[in-house]
């Protein structure tokens, strides 16, 4: 469609603003979509935690903090929150440790190899997280799991390890599933980094290792923290992986939200837990971002 | 005493022979400029000395040590990058301290040496700034302080004025010349700007296709270019095809030890003058005149599509000779001319 066609009088002014406008106008459709299909439903859902529901109906004028009060005095909630926090933190850090070398190697590669690495990084995103969690079930599963069979048959261990239904299984599964979210921001930044800075570092006497820790890593701090924030948020709120790989007795805050809402049908408690999950997630992500930008305060100056 | 010796260094990138048996020697405490157009291999030669480029053949010796196979971080060769390559995540003081921290010097020593280096380039007050908050000239001084604080054997500078605007450039050139003289460090500059080469160095090496074409002190290379290439690169020159007869340029009082036949006369624009009457030189017409104030630059058509550039001094009130007027172009000082064998003296 050409610009001339857009100027035809018949075309509504709103559409024209969206297509050619300045400021926030081009973002208006996405904004409207998010308000209707995300902000309103979530708002409604969270509201359920602060009203009384009887026989599937909200009792009018029944605003109450009782559910929240009850949840905050429930040691189980605090235990689940703590587990969600440490699983997400551990998984984010593990993801970073695994992702950094991949992104670094990618930046060194040329030609076809780059393409292959990129495909390998992105391809897991093409299958659903549920399918991947099931795959881990097969790999890690009990006595006949692929991992245990392999380890026993090469004689590394005698008894099968108990990995499934432990924190480890959850951590392994989450880390693998969220790896692309860490690799992609790192890859973009490491690939575009200024190699002359590394030459300058070598010229000033630094070895490869020293240059890596003194120049390459500090320069990628913004990407590291973008990745950490992203992976933390998706790990903290993931309920499929803990449910499938953690076993029946394993629970996190996100799993509880799911169970209270879908299984127990206690919507009020589900909604209150969701409120806690969402607000703490926001707080932690903000803390990560704030710490990252404090570390990379030189980056603010550069803009 | 020879401080930097480059011996028959060759480097090929793919099909491109960037350095071709290139040799050059720099005396201790002197400043050499590698001058040439882009692609002549000058930056590659500098990077070879710093160890960023591994030569295919040849030797690099600095201060008596053969450093050809040494990794860049052990060479103790100061390098100032074209865009300075300051670490954006470190303050000015931390940039300068970088090399000392790598050497694990103690805090007190680092503080003293950094302060001294910053004083040297008059940047003390800006020690806590990040590089992004500095002007181009200030960034250049940080880069120099960062290199000098380690007391390197030699200092290499890759087009250090490229990132600066013209106004600042000249001031910084003189500033840098003084600084290097004060420190007394053997230095190599790379530039494509001949004026910069003249300002900065004790000696100029003109590079062409991976080799040094001529190497001499700035004025000598200007006065006595060995080849037409050098003559055209350093300053401006008229290359005029002439015929030799009996050891003289035909029709002129210019002597040269060349056999009879075609030759090329190299004459600087300021060594020519315009006469309205007949003279023993070239007759032609003024094609174009540019009044520059203290001088006037003329382009004279001397027939056969050839033009001569003449730079004439001008007294106040003197009029410019108008285009189209017939003139005679004469050589002022025959001794200041160069005659090279061959037509247009293609390769000296």
Interface residues (C-beta under 8 A of the other chain):
Chain A: X194 X196 X197 X199 X200 X201 X202 X203 X204 X205 X206 X207 X210 X214 X215 X218 X219 X221 X296 X298 X299 X301 X302
Chain B: X50 X51 X52 X71 X72 X73 X74 X75 X76 X77 X78 X79 X81 X83 X85 X86 X87 X88 X89 X90 X98 X99 X102 X103 X130 X132 X133 X146 X147 X150
